[in-house]
Amino acid sequence: MRRSTLISLFCGALILGIIGARSGAAVGAAEAGAAVVLLAILARTRFAVPALLLLAVVLGLWRTTVYRHDQARLTTLIGQKVSFTAAVDDDPALAAKGYLEFKAGHLESQGHKLPGEITVRMYPTNLHRGYRIQLDGKLGDGFGSVPAELFYPQMTVLSTKQSLLEQIRQRFFTGIRTALPEPAASFALGLLVGVRGLVPKDLQTQLNLVGLSHLVAVSGYNLTIMVAAAHKLFIRGGKGIAVMASLWLIGGFLLVTGASASIVRSSVVAVLALLATYYGRKFNPLTLILLAAAGTALFKPAYLTDLGWLLSFIGFFAVMVVSPSVAARIGNPKWLAAQIFTETMVAHVLTIPLILYYFSQLSIASPLTNVLVLPLVPLAMLTGFIAGLAGMLAPAFCGWFAWPAALVLKYMLAVVDWFSRQSWAATHMHIDFAGMLMMYGVLGILILAMKRSNVRMARREDSMDVLSGSGAGVARG
């Protein structure tokens, strides 16, 4: 069995174990130790592979059992009145319903530290990432990967001291708002940082109607597309220059977004893919994705229900695995715009079931708006980033640097505005979890059939062309 296949199976079995534990199964240290002993006994027999996969399942079960036990210190307080001191962990943002929402971490209660973080929803107030606060209220059930929430608690700001990194981020945000008019500035921040709440409520509604809400969702999708575009843009200057430009872009993106969990995941995968391509290592993109997914899920099993985590890896799978198959089907277009368009459309199609499940809205205008807007997303992010830097470093002259971003964003917002005013733009449609799985099952069958057809017709799939830009392709190791 190939090494990449074995790694993929191991990672899949580990994720299966985590899913099993989240469904109620549990494994203690004794059972985990027994699995290790079994693998050691069978290591040199024909049962080694099944034993290794069993070990992966048990490892996933054990890690999730430990994680749930640790989280119980927080979740047992649900339904009770609590008093926490905490740090604001992300950018507080106004939700569509008008309340301020943010995540609070580094929790302490009565001198004892508590694991994880909670969601806080409260009246709008002047609050920034990094502030130390006190929260008093009744703890309720959370959503997704966040186990608990406080709804309209009493809040006291204990400290407004921020780290140097956070001060730089806030200056960048101010720079974008200096360089660009509204709502272009807020839309650019939504694209770059991936925080929906930074976008005005009326624009959020319009994006939902026209099927472009995924552009400002918390995920690594935008980073994946942007790195792919930047690498292809600079590849003519040489492989080293393209890799360095992409690495600098990733570093800048981490700085701007504050190294949120979803962006860190995306950055790790992108950096590994870039370095592997640069040094000529051959690997299966699916193996890399499964390795990153298993590693992050092992670190925090709650990620399996986190929308950002799911969108990140659906984006990776679309760009690194499915997009090359679609490109091969249409003759491997050489134009950069055609490549970006293919990648973004594939990523969008693969996120539709998840968006229907979470947001319950089917956009009729979505195919048209995505055709008109998605190819410009990397350009909008790049020019928006430049505009923000100009507004931060040279505000008196930022207009000269911001006009490309203003032009691109104005066009995108005009498309969103026009289509959102059409009566046929969207319809309400909700699918349950089983329906989402069924849709992904159909998509999986279609992808597999397309790949087999490409093999039969000898169509070359440049599996890593999304990063190498060279058309050389990478063998499936």
C-alpha positions as CSV (number, residue, x, y, z in Angstrom):
1,M,0.0,0.0,0.0
2,R,1.3,3.5,-0.9
3,R,2.4,5.6,2.0
4,S,0.1,8.5,1.0
5,T,-2.9,6.1,0.9
6,L,-2.0,4.7,4.4
7,I,-1.7,8.3,5.8
8,S,-5.0,9.2,4.3
9,L,-6.7,6.1,5.7
10,F,-5.1,6.8,9.2
11,C,-6.3,10.4,9.1
12,G,-9.8,9.4,8.0
13,A,-10.0,6.8,10.8
14,L,-8.9,9.3,13.3
15,I,-11.6,11.8,12.2
16,L,-14.1,8.9,12.3
17,G,-13.1,8.2,15.9
18,I,-13.7,11.9,16.8
19,I,-17.1,11.8,15.1
20,G,-17.9,8.6,17.1
21,A,-17.0,10.2,20.4
22,R,-19.0,13.3,19.6
23,S,-22.0,11.0,19.0
24,G,-21.6,9.6,22.6
25,A,-18.9,6.9,22.5
26,A,-16.1,7.2,25.0
27,V,-12.7,5.6,25.4
28,G,-10.5,5.8,28.5
29,A,-6.7,5.6,28.9
30,A,-6.8,1.9,29.5
31,E,-8.6,1.2,26.2
32,A,-6.2,3.5,24.4
33,G,-3.2,1.8,25.9
34,A,-4.6,-1.6,24.9
35,A,-4.9,-0.4,21.3
36,V,-1.2,0.6,21.4
37,V,-0.2,-2.8,22.7
38,L,-2.3,-4.5,20.0
39,L,-0.6,-2.5,17.3
40,A,2.8,-3.3,18.7
41,I,2.0,-7.0,18.7
42,L,0.6,-7.0,15.1
43,A,3.1,-4.5,13.7
44,R,4.9,-7.1,11.6
45,T,2.0,-9.2,10.5
46,R,-0.6,-9.0,7.8
47,F,-3.0,-7.4,10.3
48,A,-0.7,-4.4,10.8
49,V,-2.8,-2.0,8.7
50,P,-6.2,-2.9,10.3
51,A,-4.5,-2.6,13.7
52,L,-3.1,0.8,12.8
53,L,-6.5,2.0,11.6
54,L,-8.1,0.7,14.9
55,L,-5.4,2.7,16.8
56,A,-6.4,5.8,14.8
57,V,-10.1,5.4,15.7
58,V,-9.3,4.8,19.4
59,L,-6.9,7.8,19.4
60,G,-9.8,10.0,18.1
61,L,-12.2,8.5,20.6
62,W,-9.7,9.0,23.5
63,R,-8.8,12.6,22.6
64,T,-12.4,13.6,22.3
65,T,-13.2,11.9,25.6
66,V,-10.4,13.9,27.3
67,Y,-11.5,17.1,25.6
68,R,-15.2,16.7,26.6
69,H,-14.1,16.0,30.2
70,D,-12.0,19.1,30.2
71,Q,-14.8,21.2,28.7
72,A,-17.2,19.9,31.3
73,R,-15.7,22.3,33.8
74,L,-17.3,25.0,31.7
75,T,-20.4,23.3,30.4
76,T,-21.6,22.2,33.8
77,L,-22.1,25.9,34.6
78,I,-24.8,26.2,31.8
79,G,-28.0,27.4,33.3
80,Q,-26.3,29.1,36.2
81,K,-25.5,32.7,37.0
82,V,-21.8,33.2,36.5
83,S,-19.2,35.9,36.9
84,F,-16.2,35.7,34.6
85,T,-13.2,37.7,33.9
86,A,-12.2,37.2,30.3
87,A,-10.3,38.6,27.2
88,V,-12.1,39.7,24.0
89,D,-10.7,37.1,21.6
90,D,-12.0,38.4,18.2
91,D,-13.3,41.5,16.6
92,P,-16.6,42.5,18.1
93,A,-19.1,42.8,15.3
94,L,-22.7,43.9,14.9
95,A,-24.9,41.0,13.9
96,A,-27.8,41.4,11.5
97,K,-30.3,41.5,14.4
98,G,-28.5,44.5,16.0
99,Y,-26.6,43.0,18.9
100,L,-22.9,43.1,19.4
101,E,-21.3,39.6,19.2
102,F,-17.8,38.4,20.1
103,K,-15.9,35.5,21.6
104,A,-14.4,35.7,25.1
105,G,-11.5,33.5,26.1
106,H,-8.9,33.2,28.9
107,L,-11.8,32.7,31.3
108,E,-11.4,32.9,35.0
109,S,-14.1,32.4,37.7
110,Q,-13.4,32.8,41.4
111,G,-9.7,32.6,40.8
112,H,-9.9,29.4,38.8
113,K,-9.1,29.2,35.1
114,L,-11.6,27.6,32.8
115,P,-11.0,26.0,29.4
116,G,-12.2,27.1,26.0
117,E,-14.2,30.3,25.1
118,I,-17.7,31.5,25.1
119,T,-19.9,33.6,22.7
120,V,-21.1,36.9,24.1
121,R,-24.1,38.8,22.7
122,M,-24.9,42.2,24.1
123,Y,-25.9,45.8,23.4
124,P,-23.6,47.6,21.1
125,T,-20.7,49.3,22.9
126,N,-17.2,50.5,22.3
127,L,-15.2,47.3,22.6
128,H,-12.1,46.0,20.9
129,R,-10.1,42.8,20.6
130,G,-7.7,42.3,23.4
131,Y,-9.7,44.2,26.1
132,R,-9.9,42.5,29.5
133,I,-13.5,42.5,30.8
134,Q,-15.8,41.2,33.5
135,L,-19.0,39.5,32.5
136,D,-22.0,38.7,34.8
137,G,-25.0,36.8,33.6
138,K,-26.7,33.5,33.1
139,L,-24.7,31.0,31.0
140,G,-26.6,29.4,28.1
141,D,-25.9,26.7,25.5
142,G,-23.5,27.6,22.7
143,F,-23.4,26.9,19.0
144,G,-20.9,25.1,16.8
145,S,-17.5,24.7,18.3
146,V,-18.3,27.2,21.2
147,P,-19.9,25.3,24.1
148,A,-21.6,28.2,25.9
149,E,-22.8,31.8,25.5
150,L,-23.8,34.8,27.6
151,F,-26.8,36.7,26.3
152,Y,-26.9,40.4,27.3
153,P,-24.7,40.1,30.4
154,Q,-23.6,43.0,32.6
155,M,-20.1,44.0,31.4
156,T,-17.3,46.0,33.0
157,V,-14.1,46.9,31.1
158,L,-11.1,46.1,33.3
159,S,-8.3,46.9,30.9
160,T,-8.0,48.5,27.5
161,K,-4.4,47.5,27.0
162,Q,-3.7,45.8,23.7
163,S,-0.7,44.0,22.3
164,L,1.5,45.6,19.6
165,L,0.1,43.2,17.0
166,E,-3.5,44.3,17.9
167,Q,-2.5,47.9,17.7
168,I,-1.1,47.4,14.2
169,R,-4.3,45.6,13.2
170,Q,-6.5,48.4,14.4
171,R,-4.3,50.9,12.5
172,F,-4.7,48.9,9.4
173,F,-8.5,48.9,9.8
174,T,-8.4,52.6,10.3
175,G,-6.1,52.8,7.2
176,I,-8.7,51.0,5.0
177,R,-11.5,53.3,6.3
178,T,-9.2,56.3,5.5
179,A,-8.4,55.1,2.0
180,L,-11.8,53.9,0.9
181,P,-15.3,55.3,1.2
182,E,-18.2,53.3,2.8
183,P,-19.5,50.7,2.1
184,A,-16.4,49.7,0.1
185,A,-14.2,50.0,3.2
186,S,-16.4,47.7,5.3
187,F,-16.8,45.2,2.4
188,A,-13.0,45.2,1.8
189,L,-12.5,44.4,5.5
190,G,-15.1,41.6,5.3
191,L,-13.2,40.1,2.4
192,L,-9.8,40.3,4.1
193,V,-10.7,39.4,7.7
194,G,-13.7,37.2,7.0
195,V,-15.9,38.7,9.7
196,R,-19.4,39.1,8.5
197,G,-20.2,41.6,11.3
198,L,-17.8,44.2,10.0
199,V,-20.1,44.5,6.9
200,P,-23.2,46.8,7.3
201,K,-26.4,45.0,8.0
202,D,-28.1,46.1,4.8
203,L,-25.1,44.8,2.7
204,Q,-25.2,41.5,4.7
205,T,-28.8,41.1,3.6
206,Q,-27.9,41.9,0.0
207,L,-25.0,39.4,0.0
208,N,-27.3,36.7,1.4
209,L,-29.9,37.4,-1.4
210,V,-27.4,37.1,-4.2
211,G,-25.5,34.1,-2.9
212,L,-22.2,35.9,-2.0
213,S,-22.4,35.6,1.8
214,H,-19.5,33.1,1.7
215,L,-17.1,35.9,0.7
216,V,-17.3,37.3,4.2
217,A,-17.6,34.1,6.1
218,V,-15.0,33.1,8.7
219,S,-12.9,30.6,6.7
220,G,-9.7,30.1,4.9
221,Y,-11.4,30.0,1.5
222,N,-10.4,33.5,0.5
223,L,-6.8,33.0,1.6
224,T,-6.6,29.8,-0.5
225,I,-7.8,31.6,-3.6
226,M,-5.6,34.6,-3.0
227,V,-2.4,32.6,-2.5
228,A,-3.1,30.6,-5.6
229,A,-3.6,33.8,-7.6
230,A,-0.5,35.5,-6.2
231,H,1.7,32.4,-6.9
232,K,0.5,32.2,-10.5
233,L,1.0,35.9,-10.9
234,F,4.7,35.8,-9.8
235,I,5.7,32.5,-11.2
236,R,7.1,34.1,-14.4
237,G,9.8,35.7,-12.2
238,G,10.9,32.3,-11.0
239,K,9.8,29.6,-8.5
240,G,11.7,31.2,-5.7
241,I,10.2,34.6,-6.2
242,A,6.7,33.2,-6.5
243,V,7.1,31.2,-3.2
244,M,8.6,34.2,-1.3
245,A,5.8,36.5,-2.6
246,S,3.2,34.0,-1.5
247,L,4.8,33.5,1.9
248,W,4.9,37.3,2.5
249,L,1.2,37.4,1.5
250,I,0.4,34.7,4.0
251,G,2.3,36.5,6.7
252,G,0.5,39.8,6.0
253,F,-2.8,38.1,6.0
254,L,-2.1,36.5,9.4
255,L,-1.2,39.9,10.7
256,V,-4.3,41.6,9.4
257,T,-6.7,38.8,10.5
258,G,-5.1,38.5,14.0
259,A,-4.2,34.9,13.3
260,S,-7.7,33.5,13.8
261,A,-8.0,29.7,14.0
262,S,-9.4,29.3,10.5
263,I,-6.7,31.5,8.9
264,V,-4.0,29.6,10.7
265,R,-5.3,26.4,9.4
266,S,-5.4,27.7,5.9
267,S,-1.9,29.2,6.3
268,V,-0.4,25.9,7.5
269,V,-1.8,24.0,4.5
270,A,-0.8,26.7,2.0
271,V,2.8,26.9,3.4
272,L,3.2,23.2,3.3
273,A,2.0,23.0,-0.2
274,L,4.2,25.9,-1.3
275,L,7.3,24.4,0.3
276,A,6.6,20.9,-1.0
277,T,6.2,22.3,-4.5
278,Y,9.3,24.4,-4.3
279,Y,11.5,21.5,-3.1
280,G,10.0,19.1,-5.7
281,R,8.3,16.7,-3.2
282,K,5.5,14.7,-4.7
283,F,2.4,14.2,-2.7
284,N,-1.3,13.7,-3.0
285,P,-3.2,16.9,-2.3
286,L,-6.0,14.9,-0.7
287,T,-3.5,13.4,1.8
288,L,-2.3,16.9,2.7
289,I,-5.9,18.1,3.3
290,L,-6.8,15.0,5.4
291,L,-3.5,15.4,7.4
292,A,-4.3,19.0,8.2
293,A,-8.0,18.3,9.0
294,A,-7.1,15.4,11.3
295,G,-4.4,17.4,13.1
296,T,-6.6,20.4,13.7
297,A,-9.6,18.2,14.7
298,L,-7.3,16.3,17.1
299,F,-6.2,19.6,18.6
300,K,-9.8,20.7,19.1
301,P,-12.5,18.1,18.4
302,A,-15.2,20.7,18.5
303,Y,-14.0,22.0,15.1
304,L,-16.0,19.3,13.4
305,T,-19.1,21.4,14.0
306,D,-17.5,24.7,13.3
307,L,-18.6,26.5,10.1
308,G,-15.3,28.1,9.5
309,W,-13.4,24.8,9.8
310,L,-15.8,23.1,7.4
311,L,-15.6,26.0,4.9
312,S,-11.8,26.0,5.1
313,F,-11.4,22.3,4.2
314,I,-14.2,22.3,1.6
315,G,-12.3,25.2,0.0
316,F,-9.0,23.3,0.1
317,F,-10.7,20.2,-1.4
318,A,-12.3,22.3,-4.2
319,V,-9.2,24.2,-5.2
320,M,-6.6,21.4,-4.7
321,V,-8.5,18.3,-5.7
322,V,-11.6,19.1,-7.7
323,S,-10.5,22.2,-9.6
324,P,-7.7,20.4,-11.5
325,S,-10.3,17.8,-12.7
326,V,-12.6,20.5,-14.0
327,A,-9.7,22.3,-15.6
328,A,-8.6,19.1,-17.4
329,R,-12.2,18.5,-18.6
330,I,-12.2,21.9,-20.3
331,G,-8.7,21.7,-21.7
332,N,-6.5,23.1,-18.9
333,P,-6.9,26.8,-19.7
334,K,-3.7,28.8,-19.6
335,W,-5.2,32.2,-18.9
336,L,-4.9,33.3,-15.3
337,A,-8.4,34.7,-15.2
338,A,-9.8,31.4,-16.5
339,Q,-7.9,29.4,-13.9
340,I,-9.1,31.7,-11.0
341,F,-12.6,31.6,-12.3
342,T,-12.6,27.8,-12.4
343,E,-11.2,27.5,-8.9
344,T,-13.7,30.0,-7.4
345,M,-16.7,28.5,-9.1
346,V,-15.8,25.0,-8.0
347,A,-15.3,26.2,-4.4
348,H,-18.6,28.0,-4.5
349,V,-20.6,25.0,-5.8
350,L,-19.1,22.7,-3.1
351,T,-20.2,25.2,-0.4
352,I,-23.8,25.4,-1.5
353,P,-25.1,22.4,0.6
354,L,-23.4,23.8,3.7
355,I,-24.8,27.3,3.1
356,L,-28.3,25.9,2.6
357,Y,-28.0,23.9,5.8
358,Y,-26.8,26.9,7.9
359,F,-28.4,29.9,6.3
360,S,-31.6,28.3,4.8
361,Q,-31.6,30.5,1.6
362,L,-31.2,29.5,-2.0
363,S,-30.1,32.3,-4.2
364,I,-31.5,32.1,-7.8
365,A,-29.2,34.9,-8.8
366,S,-26.1,33.1,-7.4
367,P,-24.8,31.6,-10.6
368,L,-24.9,35.0,-12.3
369,T,-23.4,37.0,-9.4
370,N,-20.7,34.5,-8.9
371,V,-19.7,34.5,-12.5
372,L,-19.6,38.3,-12.4
373,V,-17.9,38.8,-9.0
374,L,-15.8,35.7,-8.0
375,P,-13.0,36.1,-10.6
376,L,-12.3,39.6,-9.1
377,V,-12.1,38.5,-5.5
378,P,-8.3,37.9,-5.4
379,L,-7.8,41.3,-7.1
380,A,-10.2,43.0,-4.7
381,M,-8.4,41.5,-1.7
382,L,-4.9,42.4,-3.0
383,T,-5.8,46.0,-3.9
384,G,-7.8,46.4,-0.7
385,F,-4.7,45.2,1.3
386,I,-2.6,47.7,-0.6
387,A,-5.1,50.5,0.1
388,G,-5.1,49.6,3.8
389,L,-1.3,49.8,4.0
390,A,-1.4,53.1,2.2
391,G,-4.0,54.5,4.5
392,M,-2.0,53.3,7.5
393,L,1.5,54.5,6.4
394,A,0.8,57.5,4.1
395,P,-2.8,58.7,4.7
396,A,-2.2,62.0,2.8
397,F,-1.4,60.1,-0.4
398,C,-3.5,57.0,0.1
399,G,-6.0,58.0,-2.7
400,W,-3.3,57.4,-5.3
401,F,-2.9,53.8,-4.1
402,A,-6.5,53.1,-3.3
403,W,-8.2,53.9,-6.6
404,P,-7.7,50.3,-8.0
405,A,-9.4,48.9,-4.9
406,A,-12.1,51.5,-5.1
407,L,-12.8,50.7,-8.7
408,V,-13.0,47.0,-8.2
409,L,-15.1,47.2,-5.1
410,K,-17.5,49.7,-6.6
411,Y,-18.1,47.3,-9.5
412,M,-18.7,44.4,-7.1
413,L,-21.0,46.3,-4.9
414,A,-22.9,47.6,-8.0
415,V,-23.5,43.9,-9.1
416,V,-24.6,43.0,-5.6
417,D,-27.0,46.0,-5.4
418,W,-28.6,45.5,-8.8
419,F,-29.3,41.8,-8.4
420,S,-30.5,42.1,-4.8
421,R,-33.2,44.5,-5.9
422,Q,-34.7,41.8,-8.3
423,S,-37.8,40.1,-7.0
424,W,-36.6,36.7,-8.2
425,A,-33.1,37.0,-6.7
426,A,-33.6,34.4,-3.9
427,T,-36.0,32.0,-2.3
428,H,-36.1,30.5,1.2
429,M,-34.9,26.9,1.2
430,H,-33.9,24.8,4.2
431,I,-32.3,21.4,4.1
432,D,-31.7,19.2,7.1
433,F,-28.5,17.4,8.0
434,A,-29.5,14.3,6.0
435,G,-30.3,16.4,3.0
436,M,-26.9,18.1,3.2
437,L,-25.2,14.7,3.3
438,M,-27.3,13.5,0.4
439,M,-26.2,16.5,-1.7
440,Y,-22.6,16.0,-0.9
441,G,-23.0,12.3,-1.7
442,V,-24.3,13.2,-5.2
443,L,-21.4,15.7,-5.6
444,G,-18.9,13.0,-4.5
445,I,-20.3,10.6,-7.1
446,L,-20.0,13.2,-9.9
447,I,-16.5,14.2,-8.9
448,L,-15.4,10.5,-8.9
449,A,-17.0,9.9,-12.3
450,M,-15.3,13.0,-13.7
451,K,-11.9,11.9,-12.4
452,R,-12.3,8.4,-13.8
453,S,-13.4,9.9,-17.1
454,N,-10.3,12.0,-17.2
455,V,-8.1,8.9,-16.6
456,R,-9.9,7.0,-19.4
457,M,-9.5,9.9,-21.8
458,A,-5.9,10.5,-20.8
459,R,-6.7,14.1,-19.7
460,R,-3.8,15.4,-17.6
461,E,-4.8,16.8,-14.1
462,D,-2.2,19.2,-12.8
463,S,-3.0,18.5,-9.2
464,M,-0.9,21.2,-7.7
465,D,-1.3,23.8,-10.4
466,V,-3.2,25.9,-8.0
467,L,0.1,26.7,-6.3
468,S,2.9,25.9,-8.7
469,G,1.3,27.7,-11.7
470,S,3.8,25.9,-13.9
471,G,1.5,23.2,-15.3
472,A,4.1,20.6,-14.4
473,G,1.7,18.7,-12.2
474,V,2.5,16.4,-9.3
475,A,2.4,12.7,-9.3
476,R,0.0,11.0,-7.0
477,G,2.3,9.5,-4.4
